[in-house]
Every structure is written in structure tokens, then in C-alpha cells.
Amino acid sequence: MSFDVTLADVQAAATRIAGKVRRTPTFHSAGLSARLGVETWVKVEALQLGGSFKVRGCFNRLMGLSEAELKRGVVTVSGGNHAIALSLVARSLGARALVLMPKATPELNIALTRQMGGEVELCEDSVEAFAKADDHARQGMVHVHSYDDPAIIAGHGTLGLELATDAGGRLDHVFISIGGGGFSAGVGAALKGLDPAIRIHGVETEGATTMTQALEAGKPVSIRPTSIARTLGAPFATERTMAAARQFLEEIVVVPDAEAVAEIVWTLQNGRVLLEPAAACVVAAALRRKEMFRPGERICLVLCGSNVALDDITRWRAEYGV
């Protein structure tokens, strides 16, 4: 299939969700500029409501529902940031949110989802969870897919509009993480729609190479993620998100978990910002590509989320010697 979300869709989403989400900071990082050798900016989406970019797409999707649909409630499959965001957004709009989670979901994500008002039902795995979501949809609830949904993707793309306005000039390279591919799809539609010459680098971690494997196979491939970057561990990409990756991404950089952990520590100590592995891996990817940057170029790292347990960071530091 061809990708079906346009710059106009993203701009319409920005109008729809205006005032509902935070315009997160975009600023020049002297520390990262020194490490990377070029002018480096960061988009700190880790400070977004719900701790990640996900509320953007969820607001755009749910604000497009009728009163009758909101009354019937929404259901989703997620063990990560989408679960937290959908619960937050549904509560703000007065709707019920049922979240189907694999049993392996981290306790922090379960707790945060319930804290935001979501009802959590644990399933054996994502296969069972998607089957149950389909059952609930047949009974009248609205199934909100976490990344294979044009309204979700367009909402996520509003980050790209902010970035293009707030970065203080033209950007040459943008690094952004990939889970199922909806986030990079939306941001890609925005940034490439505004400036076709911008180069967008997708980032995955070893053990969560959903998009890399799909593109190599030429079709969606089911994976069992093993990376500590759990919010990148989508079980499969889709034809829609694969089409976006082909259209917008220069490449996909794959980094080890250990490098993501090292950048969690560096960013917290030097930038005073807490990142989850799915965000910190973007810093690691840019460091891996620093030799490609040319004098005078400007780059931006999209730091997508902050939902991570401090106990996990302590354990990872010991495991990887960081």
C-alpha cells in the first residue's frame, strides 16, 4: 500500500488537539553539540503529558469520535506508553478505556495506566490481547490501534510541526526511534512535507528490530522482542508503517541496549532529563553516525519518552557496567 497520511492531515490534527497537549521544549544542547561535533538540538517530548508523545495521537483519534462512540468506550492492546496515554485521554473526554496487556508488562506501566484511569486486563500474550480487542470491538467498543491508525499517526506528526518551527532554522538530520512505526511515520509526514531535503534516521535497539526485519522480508514479520527498550517492542510492523518507513527514512540505525543505558545516565547527569531506553537510544544512534555529519549541519534528536522505573535503571547499570 502507499502511505495515506499527509502534511495536511498533520496540520489538521494540530488544530484539533491545540491546547490539549504540551508544546514540549526544543532547545540547543551544548553538551551534545560538543559530543557530536555539529550544532545539535533536542526535542524533549519526555516532558509530555503521560510521559511520552502518545497523547498526541490519542487526542486526535478520540476527539474524532462521536458522542455515541465515546459512550461505548475504547479498547486497545498495549503494555507501554500508548496504554498510559489512551487512559489519560479517555478519562479527560469522559470515556471508558479498557487496556489489554500481555502478562509480561512491567509493573510500572500497569500502575501508571490504572493511575490514569484505564481498566487493565492481563492476557497471556499480544496474540490473545488482539483477539480479545477484536471481540470487544464487535460488541461495540472502539478499537484504537497503537500505531496502525491514520488519526493516531497524524496526531503524532504534530511533534514534527513544532520541531520545524522551534528549532531556530533548517535542520539537516533528525533521529527518531521506531516501535511499530506510527511515530516516525507521522513526524516524517510533517518534516518531509515541509522540507523534502531533511534526512530522517530511524532508530531501533537490538532485540526490538520490528521494522528492520519487516523491510528486509518485504512484509510484516512477527517478532518476540527481547530488548530492555520495551516501548519499542511492537510485535509487528504493518503495511502502512512500512510504506512510511520506505518513503521517509534514510536508514534505520540499530544500537545495543548497553549504549541506550549509557545515554540514560549521561542525559540525566548532564541534561537533567530522565529518558526511557526508547528515547536514549536515539542519542546512541547519533553518536554512531557522527562521522557522517558535515561542518555547518544542524541535527535534532527526538527524545520521545520518560516512563522508566528507577529500579530498572539501577539494575541495567549493574548489568552493563555503566
VOPAGU-2260 file (C-alpha; in pm, 1 decimal, decimal comma):
REM VOPAGU-2260
SITE   aa  ch    i         X         Y         Z
SITE  MET   A    0       0,0       0,0       0,0
SITE  SER   A    1     100,2     363,8     -36,1
SITE  PHE   A    2     124,8     574,3     277,9
SITE  ASP   A    3    -201,3     755,4     345,7
SITE  VAL   A    4    -120,2    1035,7     593,3
SITE  THR   A    5     -25,4    1375,7     452,0
SITE  LEU   A    6     113,5    1703,1     581,2
SITE  ALA   A    7    -239,3    1843,3     557,0
SITE  ASP   A    8    -363,9    1563,8     785,0
SITE  VAL   A    9     -98,4    1651,1    1040,9
SITE  GLN   A   10    -181,0    2020,9    1022,4
SITE  ALA   A   11    -549,9    1942,0    1076,9
SITE  ALA   A   12    -455,7    1729,4    1377,4
SITE  ALA   A   13    -254,7    2018,3    1520,5
SITE  THR   A   14    -561,1    2239,7    1503,1
SITE  ARG   A   15    -781,0    1972,3    1661,2
SITE  ILE   A   16    -557,0    1898,3    1961,7
SITE  ALA   A   17    -437,0    2254,4    2023,2
SITE  GLY   A   18    -447,1    2327,3    2395,8
SITE  LYS   A   19    -482,2    1957,3    2485,4
SITE  VAL   A   20    -112,6    1862,2    2480,4
SITE  ARG   A   21     205,8    2034,8    2589,5
SITE  ARG   A   22     428,3    2211,9    2340,8
SITE  THR   A   23     738,0    2040,4    2473,1
SITE  PRO   A   24    1075,4    2218,6    2474,0
SITE  THR   A   25    1300,9    2225,2    2169,9
SITE  PHE   A   26    1642,9    2366,1    2253,4
SITE  HIS   A   27    2009,3    2369,6    2160,9
SITE  SER   A   28    2223,3    2126,3    2361,3
SITE  ALA   A   29    2579,1    2247,6    2415,1
SITE  GLY   A   30    2680,0    1912,3    2564,0
SITE  LEU   A   31    2551,6    1704,3    2274,1
SITE  SER   A   32    2687,7    1953,9    2022,0
SITE  ALA   A   33    3033,2    1902,9    2172,6
SITE  ARG   A   34    2998,9    1525,1    2162,3
SITE  LEU   A   35    2864,6    1511,7    1806,9
SITE  GLY   A   36    3076,1    1789,1    1655,5
SITE  VAL   A   37    2781,6    1976,4    1499,6
SITE  GLU   A   38    2504,0    2204,2    1622,1
SITE  THR   A   39    2262,5    1971,4    1799,9
SITE  TRP   A   40    1907,8    2038,1    1913,9
SITE  VAL   A   41    1678,8    1820,7    2121,4
SITE  LYS   A   42    1301,1    1789,5    2123,8
SITE  VAL   A   43    1224,7    1687,5    2482,6
SITE  GLU   A   44     898,2    1500,9    2437,7
SITE  ALA   A   45     988,9    1311,9    2755,1
SITE  LEU   A   46     816,6    1603,4    2933,0
SITE  GLN   A   47     485,0    1545,5    2754,4
SITE  LEU   A   48     163,3    1461,1    2940,0
SITE  GLY   A   49     167,8    1091,7    3024,8
SITE  GLY   A   50     543,9    1082,3    2981,3
SITE  SER   A   51     554,6    1033,6    2603,2
SITE  PHE   A   52     440,3    1154,2    2261,6
SITE  LYS   A   53     147,8     911,6    2262,7
SITE  VAL   A   54    -113,0    1157,5    2391,3
SITE  ARG   A   55     -85,6    1348,0    2062,8
SITE  GLY   A   56    -224,0    1064,6    1855,1
SITE  CYS   A   57    -473,5     956,1    2119,3
SITE  PHE   A   58    -628,8    1302,8    2146,5
SITE  ASN   A   59    -654,7    1329,5    1769,4
SITE  ARG   A   60    -819,8     987,4    1742,5
SITE  LEU   A   61   -1063,9    1019,7    2031,1
SITE  MET   A   62   -1163,3    1378,2    1954,0
SITE  GLY   A   63   -1279,5    1249,3    1616,7
SITE  LEU   A   64   -1524,5    1004,0    1777,2
SITE  SER   A   65   -1895,5    1071,7    1809,9
SITE  GLU   A   66   -2063,8    1106,4    2149,0
SITE  ALA   A   67   -2219,1     763,4    2098,5
SITE  GLU   A   68   -1879,4     606,8    2030,1
SITE  LEU   A   69   -1724,5     772,4    2335,0
SITE  LYS   A   70   -2012,5     643,1    2545,4
SITE  ARG   A   71   -1939,9     286,9    2429,9
SITE  GLY   A   72   -1576,4     325,7    2531,6
SITE  VAL   A   73   -1241,3     244,2    2373,5
SITE  VAL   A   74   -1026,5     -67,9    2387,2
SITE  THR   A   75    -661,7    -111,0    2297,9
SITE  VAL   A   76    -369,9    -352,0    2315,9
SITE  SER   A   77     -59,8    -204,5    2475,3
SITE  GLY   A   78     188,2    -269,8    2750,2
SITE  GLY   A   79     357,3      65,3    2714,8
SITE  ASN   A   80     313,7     435,0    2661,0
SITE  HIS   A   81       4,2     404,4    2441,5
SITE  ALA   A   82    -179,7     236,2    2729,6
SITE  ILE   A   83     -94,2     522,4    2962,7
SITE  ALA   A   84    -180,9     790,6    2706,9
SITE  LEU   A   85    -509,7     639,7    2592,5
SITE  SER   A   86    -621,9     606,4    2955,0
SITE  LEU   A   87    -536,1     970,9    3023,8
SITE  VAL   A   88    -710,6    1097,2    2710,5
SITE  ALA   A   89   -1020,4     880,8    2754,7
SITE  ARG   A   90   -1063,3     999,5    3113,0
SITE  SER   A   91   -1032,3    1363,5    3005,0
SITE  LEU   A   92   -1310,2    1306,5    2749,5
SITE  GLY   A   93   -1532,1    1109,6    2987,9
SITE  ALA   A   94   -1490,8     774,8    2813,6
SITE  ARG   A   95   -1411,8     428,0    2945,3
SITE  ALA   A   96   -1073,4     284,5    2841,5
SITE  LEU   A   97   -1007,5     -89,2    2854,1
SITE  VAL   A   98    -641,2    -180,3    2809,6
SITE  LEU   A   99    -544,1    -537,6    2723,4
SITE  MET   A  100    -186,3    -604,7    2831,5
SITE  PRO   A  101      46,1    -904,0    2799,1
SITE  LYS   A  102     131,5   -1056,4    3136,8
SITE  ALA   A  103     496,9    -960,7    3082,4
SITE  THR   A  104     412,5    -587,8    3103,0
SITE  PRO   A  105     631,5    -401,3    3357,5
SITE  GLU   A  106     460,7    -322,5    3686,8
SITE  LEU   A  107     529,0      49,9    3642,2
SITE  ASN   A  108     331,7      61,2    3317,3
SITE  ILE   A  109      39,9    -126,1    3472,7
SITE  ALA   A  110      36,9     111,5    3768,7
SITE  LEU   A  111      61,1     425,2    3553,0
SITE  THR   A  112    -219,9     303,2    3324,4
SITE  ARG   A  113    -450,2     246,0    3619,8
SITE  GLN   A  114    -343,7     578,0    3771,3
SITE  MET   A  115    -456,7     749,6    3450,2
SITE  GLY   A  116    -797,7     583,7    3475,7
SITE  GLY   A  117    -758,8     284,5    3246,3
SITE  GLU   A  118    -903,7     -58,8    3321,6
SITE  VAL   A  119    -630,4    -319,8    3282,5
SITE  GLU   A  120    -689,2    -679,4    3176,4
SITE  LEU   A  121    -380,9    -901,9    3158,7
SITE  CYS   A  122    -355,9   -1151,7    2872,8
SITE  GLU   A  123    -116,3   -1437,6    2807,8
SITE  ASP   A  124      48,6   -1252,5    2518,1
SITE  SER   A  125     -20,0    -994,2    2247,8
SITE  VAL   A  126    -186,4   -1252,9    2022,2
SITE  GLU   A  127    -452,8   -1320,8    2285,8
SITE  ALA   A  128    -482,2    -948,8    2359,7
SITE  PHE   A  129    -553,4    -856,4    1995,6
SITE  ALA   A  130    -809,5   -1136,1    1969,2
SITE  LYS   A  131    -990,5   -1004,6    2276,7
SITE  ALA   A  132    -974,5    -648,1    2141,6
SITE  ASP   A  133   -1148,1    -767,2    1825,4
SITE  ASP   A  134   -1417,2    -932,4    2039,7
SITE  HIS   A  135   -1478,4    -609,2    2231,7
SITE  ALA   A  136   -1493,7    -415,6    1904,0
SITE  ARG   A  137   -1760,5    -649,8    1771,6
SITE  GLN   A  138   -1959,6    -577,0    2087,6
SITE  GLY   A  139   -1945,0    -200,9    2025,2
SITE  MET   A  140   -1625,6     -62,9    2177,1
SITE  VAL   A  141   -1390,0     136,2    1952,4
SITE  HIS   A  142   -1059,6     -44,9    1897,3
SITE  VAL   A  143    -780,0     214,5    1894,8
SITE  HIS   A  144    -467,9      57,4    1745,7
SITE  SER   A  145    -149,5     195,5    1897,0
SITE  TYR   A  146      24,5     268,9    1565,9
SITE  ASP   A  147    -163,8     139,9    1258,9
SITE  ASP   A  148    -423,8     416,8    1250,9
SITE  PRO   A  149    -414,6     728,7    1029,5
SITE  ALA   A  150    -557,3     954,4    1303,9
SITE  ILE   A  151    -303,0     829,0    1557,6
SITE  ILE   A  152     -19,9     881,4    1308,8
SITE  ALA   A  153    -137,4    1232,2    1213,4
SITE  GLY   A  154    -158,5    1328,6    1579,7
SITE  HIS   A  155     195,5    1208,1    1644,1
SITE  GLY   A  156     307,9    1413,3    1346,4
SITE  THR   A  157     221,3    1735,9    1528,2
SITE  LEU   A  158     553,1    1698,3    1708,0
SITE  GLY   A  159     722,3    1746,9    1371,7
SITE  LEU   A  160     538,7    2074,3    1312,2
SITE  GLU   A  161     655,2    2206,5    1649,9
SITE  LEU   A  162    1009,4    2094,2    1583,3
SITE  ALA   A  163    1024,5    2263,1    1245,2
SITE  THR   A  164     906,1    2591,4    1398,4
SITE  ASP   A  165    1104,0    2584,8    1723,4
SITE  ALA   A  166    1447,1    2459,7    1612,2
SITE  GLY   A  167    1552,1    2808,1    1502,7
SITE  GLY   A  168    1624,4    2725,7    1139,1
SITE  ARG   A  169    1661,2    2446,6     888,2
SITE  LEU   A  170    1759,0    2100,8    1013,6
SITE  ASP   A  171    1971,6    1856,9     814,3
SITE  HIS   A  172    1926,9    1537,8    1019,4
SITE  VAL   A  173    1661,5    1417,8    1263,3
SITE  PHE   A  174    1694,5    1097,7    1469,4
SITE  ILE   A  175    1374,7     931,2    1591,7
SITE  SER   A  176    1300,1     594,4    1749,3
SITE  ILE   A  177    1081,7     326,2    1590,2
SITE  GLY   A  178     848,1      82,4    1764,7
SITE  GLY   A  179     564,2     -16,9    1535,1
SITE  GLY   A  180     646,7     279,1    1313,3
SITE  GLY   A  181     349,8     512,3    1369,2
SITE  PHE   A  182     552,5     782,6    1543,4
SITE  SER   A  183     824,1     808,5    1279,4
SITE  ALA   A  184     553,0     791,7    1011,9
SITE  GLY   A  185     367,9    1095,5    1144,9
SITE  VAL   A  186     677,9    1300,3    1217,1
SITE  GLY   A  187     815,7    1202,1     878,0
SITE  ALA   A  188     499,1    1320,1     703,5
SITE  ALA   A  189     531,0    1655,8     877,8
SITE  LEU   A  190     903,4    1714,8     836,8
SITE  LYS   A  191     937,2    1581,1     483,3
SITE  GLY   A  192     620,2    1764,1     384,3
SITE  LEU   A  193     776,0    2090,1     498,4
SITE  ASP   A  194    1131,0    2018,1     377,7
SITE  PRO   A  195    1184,7    1721,5     143,9
SITE  ALA   A  196    1564,1    1753,0     181,9
SITE  ILE   A  197    1568,2    1677,5     555,3
SITE  ARG   A  198    1722,7    1338,3     637,6
SITE  ILE   A  199    1535,3    1127,1     892,9
SITE  HIS   A  200    1717,4     842,6    1065,4
SITE  GLY   A  201    1508,1     576,3    1236,1
SITE  VAL   A  202    1646,9     405,5    1546,2
SITE  GLU   A  203    1583,5      59,5    1689,5
SITE  THR   A  204    1755,5    -141,7    1960,5
SITE  GLU   A  205    1891,9    -491,7    1925,9
SITE  GLY   A  206    1613,4    -725,6    2026,1
SITE  ALA   A  207    1342,4    -486,7    1903,1
SITE  THR   A  208    1411,7    -470,6    1529,5
SITE  THR   A  209    1049,6    -489,0    1418,8
SITE  MET   A  210    1081,4    -251,6    1123,7
SITE  THR   A  211    1425,8    -367,2    1014,9
SITE  GLN   A  212    1306,8    -726,4     987,0
SITE  ALA   A  213     985,3    -627,4     809,7
SITE  LEU   A  214    1165,9    -420,5     546,9
SITE  GLU   A  215    1420,1    -696,6     489,6
SITE  ALA   A  216    1139,9    -950,3     443,5
SITE  GLY   A  217     925,5    -715,6     235,6
SITE  LYS   A  218     625,8    -783,4     457,5
SITE  PRO   A  219     523,7    -758,2     826,3
SITE  VAL   A  220     710,8   -1008,6    1042,7
SITE  SER   A  221     603,8   -1110,5    1392,8
SITE  ILE   A  222     883,4   -1085,6    1648,7
SITE  ARG   A  223     928,0   -1166,4    2015,2
SITE  PRO   A  224    1113,1    -860,8    2144,6
SITE  THR   A  225    1395,2    -907,4    2394,9
SITE  SER   A  226    1528,4    -551,4    2426,2
SITE  ILE   A  227    1504,9    -360,7    2753,5
SITE  ALA   A  228    1350,5     -82,4    2540,1
SITE  ARG   A  229    1008,4    -233,9    2595,9
SITE  THR   A  230     819,6      54,5    2435,9
SITE  LEU   A  231     999,7     -26,3    2109,1
SITE  GLY   A  232     891,9    -388,6    2127,9
SITE  ALA   A  233     598,6    -381,2    1887,8
SITE  PRO   A  234     512,5    -739,7    1787,1
SITE  PHE   A  235     493,9    -644,8    1418,1
SITE  ALA   A  236     509,2    -354,0    1176,8
SITE  THR   A  237     221,3    -302,3     933,5
SITE  GLU   A  238     191,6    -236,7     561,8
SITE  ARG   A  239     103,5     124,7     643,6
SITE  THR   A  240     401,4     191,5     869,5
SITE  MET   A  241     635,1       4,0     635,9
SITE  ALA   A  242     522,0     227,0     349,2
SITE  ALA   A  243     601,2     533,7     560,8
SITE  ALA   A  244     944,1     397,7     652,3
SITE  ARG   A  245    1027,8     341,0     286,3
SITE  GLN   A  246     907,6     690,1     196,9
SITE  PHE   A  247    1064,5     894,8     476,8
SITE  LEU   A  248    1362,1     718,9     636,5
SITE  GLU   A  249    1721,3     739,1     515,8
SITE  GLU   A  250    1812,2     433,5     720,6
SITE  ILE   A  251    1748,0     251,4    1045,4
SITE  VAL   A  252    2030,6     254,4    1298,5
SITE  VAL   A  253    2028,6     -41,0    1541,2
SITE  VAL   A  254    2204,4      10,7    1874,5
SITE  PRO   A  255    2275,9    -226,7    2165,7
SITE  ASP   A  256    2079,3    -193,6    2488,6
SITE  ALA   A  257    2402,6    -116,2    2675,0
SITE  GLU   A  258    2453,3     202,6    2472,1
SITE  ALA   A  259    2095,7     313,9    2544,2
SITE  VAL   A  260    2157,9     265,9    2917,6
SITE  ALA   A  261    2480,4     467,3    2899,8
SITE  GLU   A  262    2289,9     755,8    2739,3
SITE  ILE   A  263    2015,1     740,4    3003,9
SITE  VAL   A  264    2286,7     804,3    3260,6
SITE  TRP   A  265    2464,0    1073,7    3056,2
SITE  THR   A  266    2142,6    1263,7    2980,6
SITE  LEU   A  267    2024,1    1252,9    3340,2
SITE  GLN   A  268    2358,3    1372,8    3472,8
SITE  ASN   A  269    2429,7    1632,6    3205,3
SITE  GLY   A  270    2090,1    1736,3    3072,5
SITE  ARG   A  271    1883,7    1685,9    3390,8
SITE  VAL   A  272    1626,3    1490,4    3190,0
SITE  LEU   A  273    1508,5    1135,3    3258,9
SITE  LEU   A  274    1475,2     920,7    2947,1
SITE  GLU   A  275    1347,7     570,9    2892,0
SITE  PRO   A  276    1565,1     340,4    2676,4
SITE  ALA   A  277    1345,7     403,7    2370,6
SITE  ALA   A  278    1448,8     770,1    2386,3
SITE  ALA   A  279    1809,6     734,2    2499,1
SITE  CYS   A  280    1886,0     500,7    2209,9
SITE  VAL   A  281    1845,8     798,4    1975,0
SITE  VAL   A  282    2144,8     968,8    2137,3
SITE  ALA   A  283    2347,1     648,7    2097,4
SITE  ALA   A  284    2247,8     626,4    1729,4
SITE  ALA   A  285    2358,7     982,8    1657,8
SITE  LEU   A  286    2696,8     909,7    1817,4
SITE  ARG   A  287    2729,8     607,5    1589,5
SITE  ARG   A  288    2672,3     833,5    1288,8
SITE  LYS   A  289    2878,9    1136,6    1395,6
SITE  GLU   A  290    3137,5    1082,2    1119,9
SITE  MET   A  291    2873,0    1146,6     855,9
SITE  PHE   A  292    2787,4    1495,6     982,2
SITE  ARG   A  293    2940,4    1785,1     788,2
SITE  PRO   A  294    3058,5    2122,5     921,5
SITE  GLY   A  295    2768,7    2364,3     943,0
SITE  GLU   A  296    2499,4    2097,6     958,2
SITE  ARG   A  297    2229,8    2109,9    1225,1
SITE  ILE   A  298    2073,5    1798,6    1374,5
SITE  CYS   A  299    1792,3    1722,2    1614,9
SITE  LEU   A  300    1734,5    1426,0    1844,9
SITE  VAL   A  301    1372,7    1345,7    1932,3
SITE  LEU   A  302    1364,9    1228,3    2295,4
SITE  CYS   A  303    1030,2    1054,0    2292,6
SITE  GLY   A  304     953,2     939,8    2647,8
SITE  SER   A  305    1041,4     909,7    3015,8
SITE  ASN   A  306     837,5     617,6    3151,2
SITE  VAL   A  307    1105,0     405,8    3317,9
SITE  ALA   A  308    1143,3     265,8    3668,6
SITE  LEU   A  309    1446,6     386,9    3861,8
SITE  ASP   A  310    1498,4      34,1    3995,9
SITE  ASP   A  311    1532,3     -88,0    3637,5
SITE  ILE   A  312    1795,9     174,5    3561,4
SITE  THR   A  313    1992,8      66,2    3868,3
SITE  ARG   A  314    1974,7    -296,8    3758,3
SITE  TRP   A  315    2074,2    -216,9    3397,7
SITE  ARG   A  316    2371,0      -9,7    3512,6
SITE  ALA   A  317    2498,5    -303,5    3711,6
SITE  GLU   A  318    2433,4    -548,2    3428,2
SITE  TYR   A  319    2609,0    -339,6    3162,9
SITE  GLY   A  320    2874,6    -181,3    3383,9
SITE  VAL   A  321    2759,3     173,5    3312,5
